Structure formats: C-alpha cells, structure tokens
C-alpha cells in the first residue's frame, strides 16, 4: 500500500499566482515589518528561533514567513507544515496568509493544530500501530468509562483509586511520550503499583475497540516515525519547511514529533517566548525552547523586542519582574510610544474591600473621572491567580449591577461544586425542595441509581409528599435494600439533624455549612478526587463558606444569591471580563486589574511546594503575562487580611511586588494608613512624595489598610534601595510585643466599620463584633473607645 495515496492530488495543488508572478521582485508585505521581524521572515534556510516577547507581532511575522515561502517559490503550499495549539490560532493564521497573498489558502493543507495534523497523519498509517483508518477518538467520558471497567475487573477499590486519577497519570505519560513498553519502573509503580500494568491493558483495549484518545494522536505517530524509517523519510522530504507557534508550550511528545520531522533538512522555525511558558502543570516543557540552539546546531535566534501593545511603564514593570528568573534566554521589550500611566499599586484591608474598590474604580474609569479618557466595560479586565478569587468580585458586581463575563469557565455560583453545595444548604433550610434533593441524592455516590431514584419519586407522588418525605416512607416500607438503603438512611438522618440545628441556636450557620459538607461526604469526595481540577474545587467550597460570613443565617444567604442571580444582566452589550491569568494568555485589554498579589496566593504556595524553584519561576512568568496583558493602565492590588479556613490571617505582599522597578510604579495608598513605625522613612519615599492630593488618594484613604510588617518592609525598601532590589524575607522584624490598650467587652468605634464590642485580643490585633459590619479583625491603633466617639451604648 502506498503511504501517499493522495500525493498526486497535493502535487497538483494550485500554485499561488503570487508565486508565479512575484518571485522575481521584492514582496510589498515585507515593507510593513520592523527590522527584527523582517530578519525572521527572510531567514528561510536552517533552524530559526523567533524569540517573540508579548505584543511584538509574532503572528504577523509567522504568517508573513509562510507567505514569503510561497511567494518566493521556496515551497508549494503542500510542502509547508505549520502547527499551533488552538483552532482559533490556526484560523487566524490561514486568514492572515490569505490577506497577504490576496487569495484563499485552502490549498495549504498542513496548517492546523497538533491534534488536527496528528489525526490526519494517523489515519494514513493506522495499520502500523494495529488500528484501522476509521478509528474512533474517545472523549473524556468514554475514556473514564473504559478505565472504570478495567479497575473493576482488577478488583481495585475505586474510591481509593479513582479512574480520574489513572486517567491523569496516563495522560501525563503520553505527554512525555511514554508507551507502556518504555514506561520507567519509577513511573510504573504509581496507582498502587498497578499503573504500568493498567496502562498496558488500557492501550490493548483501545486497539480492540479500534479507538484512540487525544494523547495517542501524537504518541502513535512518534512510534510510527521511530519504527518506520521509510515513512519518516518520506514526510521529511514532503515537509520542506516546518513552522511552530507557541513553541514554549510544547510537551515532550510534541517536541519529539517535531524533531523527528525536522532532523533531515532542519528547516524549522519555532516561534515562542520562554517568559510566557505557564503551562508546566499540563505537561509543557519550557526546556524545549531553552535548549533550541543545542538541539539544532547553527540555529539563528531572532529576538522580537519592539512591543506594539503596552506603554513603556507597563513594559518596564514587566521586565523588572521577569529579570529575576534565572532560566531564561533573555530579551528586553521596548516601545516607541513614550509616557503613559505608571503601574498603579494599592493595598487594601481585606479581599472584600479590594473588590469594592475595584468596582468603584471601574465605574470611575468608565465615566472618565480619573484624569484619563473614558474606558468602556469591554476594555477592562480582572485577572486572578485562582478561580476562587472571583467570588468576591462577582458578589460585588452582582450587587451593584455591574455587567461582567467570566472567560474560560462558569461564573462562581454556576460552578458544579457550588451548585451542589447550595443544593445541600437549600435542603437544610427547606426539606421540600425536590430539585435540590434530586441533585444531591446520589452526589457523592451512594449506590442510588436511576431505579432507586424512580422508587423514591413513585413513593412521593403516590403519597403527595416531597421527595425527602418519599425517601423516608420508602425506607420505612423496606422498599430499598443493601448499600443504597443504608446510605439513603444516613442522608435522611443527616438532613433531619441539620434542619434541627439550623432552626436552633446551638451552632452558627457557618459551622453548620461546614458540618453539612463534611458529614454528607461531599468534601471528602473532592479530597479523594485526583484530577487537576479537584484542589480548585475545594478552594471554591472554602470561598463559599467564607461568603456566608456576611449573612445572619443560611436562609438570608440563599435569598441573596437567588435575587442577585435573577437580577443579572445577560443582555448587557458591554461587560467587564473576569478570568484567571492562565485564561488571559494571548489576550489584551486597555485596562487590567491584577488583584491578590500576596505571598502564598501569588506566587501560589501549592505551586512552590510541589515544584520548588521551577514552580516559583513559572509563577513569575505568570506575573509577567498578567502585566503585559495591559495596553494603557495596569493596577496591581493586594489585601492585608484573608480569611483562611475560617480564621483571619495577615498576608504578606507578594515577593513579585518587591521586584517592580520603582520608576515605573505609582503607589496609590498613602503611607499613614499602614501605621509605619518610624514616621519619616515612608514619607521620604520618592514614590510617596510624587503622590498629589487627588480624588483617587481620598478613595485610597477610605480603604483602612492594615498595619503589617510586609507593608512596612515594602515602604522601607522603596526608601533605601528601590523596589527592584529584593532583600531576604528572613530580615523582617515583627513587633510581637505590641499590646492592645483595650480589654474584652469594651465598646469601641472604628471609622469604617462603626461601633462594636471587643470579643478577643491577640497582641495589638482585636476581634471586634461590629454592630453592622459583623466580626472583623482590626489593629488596635485604628480603634478608639466608644465614649471618645460620642457613643451612647445600646
């Protein structure tokens, strides 16, 4: 069988008009390139690394290079392989090449995503890996169902060793180009020492089904190329030029696939930015781009450094942060557009205050009252490190009626785990809520399948009662047996008990909510889930519990959520975009807010614990990506206090703030709010001295920010050496001897929170039960005795 049965068709592909008529003269599209872009486009032979910084026109250079190959006659359309990561990027490349050539480029058949090209190749050579050309591609659900069958057949406890965990392991192995035969012994011992064995069974089962998963699309082709020299040689001749977009995001399998194809002629051009490699958690290897010059001897590295997106202050701030990374090729972005707003830095008392301030700032920027031109809502974005941070902003925006959209995922209260938890809470408040009962009766799994649930529904309908009461009647009548009956009895008993607690006073609604999620097994379900999404879902559940603090009881909270979600304006033409930093890559906005820059949150403690210095450097690249999304205005903020596991904790400003160059930063928060212990150091700061009296300063002053060693350290650094010169955090001095002048039970007054009573004391920090604002942790220097404020107790 010929390996190229349709080769003649490709040979007969229409040669572009531009190739026939323009090859002898300079192409006009080159005139629109800057010198570095033009060098990257015209260096056609041999390996080329286009090191393209954020906003430097990499897509323009890449597509112009394709047009140039066609125009100069170096390659016909079917002799160019161009791969990228998303269908959107592939479509944009095709459209741009078409516009440059003034004709359609449907005749460029090998321009697409890694997976799209992979499946096209694999269908031609499926028999070489034991498949037929009409193989099926399994989706995630099918894959999990198959793994579940294999685990059950081996009598492995699915609760302890869930299919999702095995799926994640296999996906990781395929990303690193491990077949069952090549899997190292250290890896094969995963999944209770059965991982390698189950991987082999899974691959055998896929062959029997004539199926593949997404990881196989490249892994099978790598195997085919390695074991069939003739097939590889033919493709090396066919693909005379190879172009790769976002090379920093390639995993090992993609890297090997590309190296095999380019190992003959070495005409490979990779476009990427090592400073934007932020997907290590899903298999991307930044080392692929870092060692390009070693992999391809004599490689030409062209740095695209002229930025067309951001102001010089934004670029300066981003460069100052990323320079702290050791593992990078190095480049410095610049722009011909001078001036612009400095990067704005502001601290807040807590996350809720941060959300309030950003909401007010968005409205002010929308109306043009910040000394800048007005920005539309579509021009503004909030980029968070973790999805659970969105809750405070969504709550605020829903309350004030500010239209917003969440990019890359559902909104907070629409997330699966939040809807599940809310269903439990609804049943605790009202056991007649049948929709809530249907949602959670078998979540987590209780052995109550469709038949058991039909029995409950039949009993409820027959007796004209709710599903909850129907379940009770069914149990009393012994209509269910076995595990399902025992688990349903536990659920019914739990709902009865939680309902009684909710109606009484023995426990706060916050403690009750935590109890419900624990005793129902819902929290444990996500703790046992080994997928990459599980930690984020647990964080979201903690954030949901935190949201309860603002309400007197569960019922009030549920009513609030129902009302604000009902009032949401889906039809609004303009909306603020809210997304994670990972989802923001490749996007740009005139105004960007970067909240939550605190150590532990950003950089993420989890990332640093799991990956050490490598994890910290990826977090720093994420900070660089965040700053460089902004075109005109970039605002970084942090909070002094966060509620963690129900306890207030003081937060240290992110170490990345230490790395922001002073000359590119404007600190919006007046130093007096931070209780600087020394008086003159902060006010002597050139950044602080540059602050004039303004409405924005007044707004910042209303944010009663905290008195923390971290902020004092930041102010001190600004004065002594500028923000760009980090100092070890071990030198921080915390005044642990500070003693409050108040005692428990004292009536006090706070300028922001009003009157309250001291509930607990820890050093100079007080837990105060405010009459209207609820319990807050505050520093004693911001409190005065109630009588001094003219209070009349009670």
N, C-alpha and C positions, 0 to 999 in steps of 0.2 A: 504493500500500500504506500503510495506517495505521501510524504509528510507535508507536502504543499499542494494539495489537490486544487486549490483555487489560486495558485501563484500566478497563472497566466492572467487571471482577471485583475490582479493587482498590478501586474506589469503593464496592463493596458489602461490603467487609471489615467484619467485625463491629465496631461501635463499642463500646469497652470500657464495661462497666457503671459503672466509676468516673467515666468522662467524663460520663455522663448524670446520675448521681445525686449526684456530689460537687463539681461545678464551682462551685457557689454557696458552698461553705464551705471553710475552711482545711483543707488536707490534713494528716492526722496525721503523715505521714512527714517533714514539714518540722521537726517538733519535735526530731528526733534529729540535727539538723545544727548545727555551730558557726556563728557569725555570718558568717564569710567563705564557708563552704560554702553557706549559705542565700542570701547575696547572689548567688553564682554561679548558683544554681538558679533564682532568681526574676527575674534579669535576662534576660528571654526575647527581647527585640527588639534587633536590631542585632548588630554583631560583639562577641564576648566572648572574651577570652583568660584561661583559668583557669590561672594560673601555679602549678602544684602541686608543692611540694617532696616529697622522698622520705618516704613513710609518712604523708602528710597526708590520706589518704582521697579521692583523686581519682576512683577508680572509683565510690565511693559518691556523690560529687557529680554525676558524669556520668550515672549511671543514674537518680538521683533527678530530674535535669533532664528526662530522657526521660519518666519517669512523670508529671512535673508538666505537660509539654506535652500529654500525653494526657488527664490528669485535668481540666485547666482548659479543655479544648476548643480550645486553640490549633491543634492539628493532629490529624488522624487518623493511624492507625498507618502507613498507606502514604505519608504526606507527610513522614516523618522519614527522613533519610539519616544513618546512624551508622556510621562506618568505624574500624577498628582494624588492627593488624598481624598478629595471630595468631588462629587459630581458637579457641584456649583463651580468649583475652580476649573474643572475640565471644560464646562460650557463657556465660561468666560474666556479661556484660552482660545477655544475654537472661534468664538465671535471676534476676538481681537485680531487673530491672524487673518480672518476673512476681511475685516475692515482694512487692514494694512495692504492686502493684496487686491482689494476691490472685487472679490469673488467669494463664493461659498467654499468651505473647506471640508465638505463631507467626504472628499477624496483622501483625507488624512485619517486612515482607519485605525492607527495605533496611538491615538491621543485619548487618554482616559485615566480612570483611577487604577491603582494597583490591582484591586479585585476585578474590575471590568476587563482589564488586559489579561489577568491571570485566568479567568474563566474562558476567555476566548482561545487562549493557547491550550488550556487543558482539554477542551472539547476536541481539539485536533489530535491529541496524543493520549487520550484517556486509557486506551488499552495497555499502555506501557506501565500503568500502575494498577492494573486489574479492574478497570472500570469500563463502562460503555459510554459512548459520546453523549448519550441523552441522560446523563446522571442528574440527580436532584440535589439542590443546595438546601440543606436543613436550616431552618431558623432557630432562634434560641429555645423556643418552647419544645420543638421537636428534639433538639439536642438533649435537653434536660429530661424529657420523657424516656429517651433511649438510655441515658446514664442511670436513671432511676431503675429501669428494668435490670441493668447489669448489676447494680448494687444489691437489689433484692435477690437476684439469683445467687449471689455470693453470701447471702445471709448476713450482710453488714447492716448495723443499726443506722438507719437513715437519719435519725435525729442527731446522732453524734457525728456522723459522716455524711452530710447532705450532698445531693447531686450538684448543687450550685458551686460547692467548694471544689469538687472534682472537675467541673466544667472550667472554672477559673484556672486550675492547675494545667489542664490540657491546653487551654488557650495560650497560657504563658509559655508552655513548652513549644508549641507550634510557632509562636512569635520568635523564639530563639532557635528555630529550625531543628528541633529535636524530634526525630522519629522514635517510635517505640524501641527500635533496634539500637539507636545511638544515644538513648537517654542515659546520662551518667548515673552511677549507683547512688550518689548522694541525692539525686532528684527522685529516683525510683522508690526510695523509702518513704516518700510523702504519702499522705492519706492512709495512715495506719499500716505502713509498709506494703500497701497494695496498689499504690498509684501507678507504677510502671506496668504491672500486670493488667490492671483495668484499662489503661491507655491502649495496650495491645488488643484487648478484647473489643474495645470501642472501635478501633480502626478496622478490625476484621468485620465487625457487624456493619459498619458503613459500606464496606465493599459488597457484602451480601445484599444490602439494600440498594446498591448502585447509587450511593449518596456521598456527599462531602459536606463539611462545614466550611465556614469562611476561612479558617486558618489553613485548610487543605489547598485552597486555590493557588497559593504561592508555594507551600511546602511540597506539594506533589510536583510542581514544575521544577523546583530546585533539585528534587530527587531525579527527575527525568533528565535534566541537564547534566547532573553528575554521573549518571549511569549510561547515558547515550551520547557519546561524543559526536556522532553524525548529526543528531538533531540539534545539539548546541551549535555546531559549526555552521549549519545552515542558517540559524537565526542570527548568528554573529555576522554572517555575510549580508543577510537581509536588512537588519537594522544597522545602517551605516552610521547613524547619529542617534545618540540617546540623550534625552533631557529629563531631569528630575526636579520637580518642585518640592519645596519644604523638606530638603534632604535631612535636616536636623531631627525630623520626626520619624525617620525610618527605623524599623526594628531589625533584628539580626537576619530574619528570613528575607526581608525585602532587600537588605544590604547584599546578602549572598546572591540573590537572584540577579541584581544589577551588576555585581562584579563578574559573575559568570558570563553575562551577555556582553560586557564591555572589555573582557580580558583579551580579545583579539586586537581590534583596531584602536581601542582606548579613546574613541571619540565620545566621551561622556562629559556632559555639562551638568553639574549639580548646583542648584540654587538653594540657598538657605541662610539661616542666621543662628549660630551657636548660642547667642544670647537670648533666643526665643525658644529654646528647647525645654518645654514644660510638661511633656507627656511621659516622663520616665515611669510613672505608675501604671501605664498601659503598654509598656514594652519598648518605647522609643529609646534609642541609644545615642546620646549626644556624642559619644566617642566616634561614631561613624563619620561625622563631619570634621571632628578634631584631627582624625588621622588620614584625611583625604590625600594629603601630599605624600604620605608614606605608602598608601595603597596604590597610588598612581604616580609613578616616578616622573619627574619633569612637569608636574601639574602647574598650571597657571592659576594664581589666585588673584581675582579682581575684586576689590572692595568697593561696594556701592555705599557711599557715606553721605551724599547730599540728600537731606530729608526735605520732602515737599509737603509734609503734613503739619508739623508742630512748630511752636515758637522756640527761640533759642534758649529761653529759660527752662522750658519743659525738657528739651534735649539735654541741657546741661545737668539738670537734676537726675535724669535717667542715666546719663553717662557716669555721674558721680557714684550712683548706687552700684551699677554693674561692674565698675572697675575693681571692686573688692573681690570679685570672683577670680580664682587662680586658673581654673580650667577653661580658658577661652582663647580664641585666635586673635582677638583684639581689633577694634576699629573705633573711630570717634565720629559720631554724627554731627553734621553742621547744617545750617540753613542760611540762605541769602536774605531771608525775611528777619530783620533785626527787631529787637524790642519785644513788646507783648507783656502779658501778665506773668509775674513770678508765680512759681508753685506755691499755693497757699497751704499753710499748716495750722491746724487748730485742735485743741484738746477739749474734751467735754467731761462732765461729771460721770455720766454713765451712758450705756447704749441707747436708752430711750431719749435722753437729751440730745445725743448725736443725731438720732432720727428726726427729732423735732427741728433741730437747727437746719439740717439739710433740706427738710421740707420747706421751711421758711425761705431758705436761700434759693431754692429752685423757683419759688413763686416770685421772689425779688428779681432774679435774673431774667425771668420770663417777662417782667414788666420794665426791665431796663433801668432799675434803680440802684445799680451797683457801680455806676460810673463806666459801664460798658454798654455795648449795643444790646438790645433785647435778644434773648435766645428762645427759640421755640422748645416745647417739651421734647419733640423728636430729636433735638440737638443735644440733649443731656442724658447722661447715663450714670448709674451707680454700679460699681464693680466690687464685689465682695470676695473674700478669700474662701468662705464656706457658705453653703446654701442656707444654713440655719440663721445666718445674719440677716437674711431677707425679711424675717418675720417682723422685726421692729419697724422697718421701712414700709412694709405692706400694711401693717396695722395703722401707721400714721397716715399714709396716703389714702387708705380707705376711709379713715375718719374725717379727713379734711376734704375728701372728694377730688384728690389729685389723680388724674388718669395715669396708669402705668401698665407696662407689659413686662413679663418675665421671659427672658430669652434663654433657650436651651433647657427648659424644664417647666413643670407646672408651678403655679403660684403656691405659696406656703400652705394655705388652708385647703388646697386642692390636691396636695400630695397624698399618696396612698396611705402612708403610715399615720398622717394627721387625720384623715377621714376615718380610719379605723379607730383611732383613739377617741375621736369626737363621738363616734357611734357608741362606744362604751359609756362615755360620760352622759350621753343622751338617755341611755337606758337606766343609768343610776338615778337620773332626775325623773324620768317617766318610763316605767316598765312597759307601757302600752305602745311604745314606738316600734312598730313592726319592721319598718325599713332598717332601723338600726340593728334590730335583732337578727334580721336576715344577713346583714353584712358581717356580723361578728360570731354567729353561732358556730361556725367551723373555722374561725380565724383567731388563734392558731389552730392547726389541725386537731380535731377531737374525735375523729372517726365518724363524723356525722355527714355522710354523703348525701346525694340527691334523694335517695329513697327515705332516709331517716328524716330529712327536712320536709319531704312531702307528707310524712306521717304527722309531723308537728302541725303543718298547715291544715291538714284534714281535721285533726282534733280541734284546732282553734275555730275553724269555720263551722263545724258541726255544733259546737257549744256557744258560738257567738262571742268568743273572747279573744284577747290578744294572743300573739304567738308565744309570748312569755308564759301566759297562763295555760295555753295549749300544751306547752312543753311540760308544765307541772302535771297536768291531767294525764298526759301520755305516760309519764314516769309512774304515776300512781296506778295506772291501769296495766303496768308491765308491758307496755306496747313496744318498748325497746329493750334490748338485752346487750350484754357484752361491754366492750370498752366504750362504745358510743353512749350507752346508758349511764355508765359511771361518770364519764366526762361531762355529759349534759347535766347530771345531778350536781356536780361541782359548780358548773356555771350558774345554774339556777340558785343554788345556795349562796353563791358569791353575790349575785345581783340583789338577792333579798337582804343580805347583810350590808352591802354597800349603800343600798337605799335607806336602810335604817340609820346608818351613820350620817348620811347626807342630811337627813331630816333632824338630826340631833345636834349637839354642841361638843361632843367628846373629841372631835378632831377637825382641824382646818380643812377647807376644801382642797388646798394644795397637797397636804399629806394624803387625803383621800384619793386624789387623782393618781398620785404615785403608787398607792396601795392597789388600786384597780388595775393599773398596767402591769404591776408585779405579779399579783395573785392570779390574774387571768392567764398568765403565761405569755402575754403579748411582748413584753420587754425581752424575756428570755428567748423568744422566737428570733428576734433580730440579733441578740447576742450570739446565738448559735449559727446564724447565717454567715457564711464565709465569703460572700460576694464583696466586691469593692464598694458597693453602694451601702452596705449594712452600717458601717460606722457613721455615715452621714445621716442615715435614717434615725439612729439612736440620738445623734446630736439634735435632730429636728424634734424628737419627742421631749428632750430636755428643754428645748426652747419653748415648746408648747406649755410645759409645766410652768416655766418662767412667766409666760404671758398671763397665767391665772392670778399672779400676784396683784394685778391691777384691779381685781374684781372681788366682791364680797363673798360670792358663792359660785358654784358651778352653773346654776341656772342663769345668773346675770351674765356670765361669760358666754354661754351658748346663745343667749338672746342677742348679745352684742355682735357675735360672729355672723349670725343669721341676718341681722339688719345690715351690717356693712357689706356683706357679700351680695345682698339683694340690691343695695344702692350702687354697686359697682357699675361704672360707665363703660360698657363694652363697645359702644358706638363712637366713643370719642375719636376724633380724627388724629389728634396728637397725644402721644403718651411718653412718659419718661421710661427709659429702658433700665431694667434691673437684671443683673446676671452675675455669674461667677467670673473670676479673672480668666479661668480656662476657656469659658464660653466666649470671652471677648476677643480672643486672638484672631487677628485678621480684620477686626472692625475698627472704626474710628468715629469719634464724636467731637464736636466743637468744645463741649464742656463735660468733664469727667470728675466724679466724686469717688474717692478711694477711702472708705471707712474701715475702722477696725485694725489700724496699724499698731498692734500691741504684741509683744513677745508672747509666744505660746499660741496666739491666734494667727498672727502673720509676722514672722515665719511660723508655720504650723509646728506645734510641738510633736505631733504624731509623725510628721514627715522627718523631722530631725532625729527622733528616737529610732525610726526604722532604717534610715539611710545615712545618718551621721552628716559628715561634711558634704557628701554628694547631695543629700536631701536639702541642706541649707543653701547650697549653690543653686539648686533648682528653684527653691523658694525665692531667691534673689532675682533669678531670671523672670519669675512671675511678677515681681515688683516692677522690673524693667518693662515688661509687657504692659502692665497696668498704666504706668506713667505715659508710655508712648502711644496709648490709645487717644490721648487728648490732643486736640488741634490748637485750641486757644487758652482754655482755662482748666487747670488741674488742681483739685483740692484734696489734700490728704488729711484725714482726721483719726483721732484715737480717743478712747474713753479711759478714764481713771479707774473705773469700777465696773466689774462684770459680775453677774450672778452666776455662779458655777455650782452645780449640784445643790441648789437652794441656798448657798452661802455667798455673801458678798466677798469678793476678793479684789484687792487693789491690783491694777495692771501696770506693767512697765511699758513705756513707749517702745515700739519696735526698734530693734537694732538697725533696721534699714533707715530709720529717721536720722540716726547718728551719721549716716553716710551721705545725706543730702548736702551738697555744697551750699554754704551759707549765702553766697552771692546770687543764687537762683531761687531763694526761698523767702517768702514773706510770712512771718508768724503773726497770726491774727489775734491771738489771745493775749491780753495784757498780762505782764508778769505778776502783778499784785494779786491776781486771783489764785495763784499757786502757792501762796504763803512762803515765799522764798526766805530762808533763814539767813539773812546776811545783808539784805536790802540793796546793796549797791551793785552786786555782780550782774543781776539780771537787767537792771535799768541801764547799765553801761553797755549792754549788748548792742552792736550796730544794727542788728535786725530790729530789736525793740525800739531803738531810737528812731528808726525810719517810720514807725507807726504814727500816723497822724490821727487827730480826732476825726472820727467818721461814724456814720450810722452803723457800719459793719463792726467797728470796735465796740460800739454800745451793745450791739447784738451779742458779741462775744462775751462782753462783761456780764450779761444776763445768764450766761451758762456758768453756774457756780462750779467751776472745775476744781479738781482735787488738789490736796497738798501732798504730793508724793515725792519720794526720793528720785524716782525716774525723771519727773519733770524738772526738778531742781538740778539733776545731773545734766539734762539737756541744756538748760539755761546756762549752767556753769561752763559747759563745753563751748557754747556759742561765744562766750566772752573770752575764754582763754585761748581757743585754737580754731574755732570754726567747726561747723558740723561735719566736715568731711574727714576729720581726723579722729577715728574711733579710739576709745580707751576701754580697757577690760572692765567688764561689769563688776568684777571682784572688788574694785576700788570704791564701790558705792558705800556710803555711810548712811545708815538708817538710825534716826533718833529713837531708839527703843525705850528711852526713859521718859518720853513725853507723857505727862499725867494730866487728865482732864480735871477741870475745876468744878465739874458737876457731879451729882450723885443720882443713883437710880430713883425715879419717881419725880425728879424736878420737872416743873413746867418750863419749857423753853420756846424760843422763837427763832426761825430761820427765814432769811429774806426771800427765799424762793418757795420753800415748802410750807411756810406759815407756822402756826402753833402746834406744839406736840408735847409728849412726855418721854423722858429718858427711860428706856427699857433695859439697856445693858451698856456696859462700859468696857472697852479694851484699850488701855493706854490713852491716847488722845482721840480715839475713834469712839463714836457713840452710836448705838442703835436707838433711833428715836421713832416712836409711834406718832406720826403726824395726824392731826385731826382729819385732814382732807387728802393728803398725799400718800397715806399708808406708812408702813415702816421703812425707814431709809437708814443707811449707814453714812454718817457725816463726821467730818473732823470738827473738834470742839471749838476751834477758833472761828468757825463760821456761825456759831450759836451764841445767842445772848439769853440771859434769864428772862422769863416771860414778863415779869413786872417791869423790867427795863424797857420793854417794848410797849408798855401800856396795856398789858393783857389783864383781862378780868377772868380769872379761872372759872370755867364752867358757867 
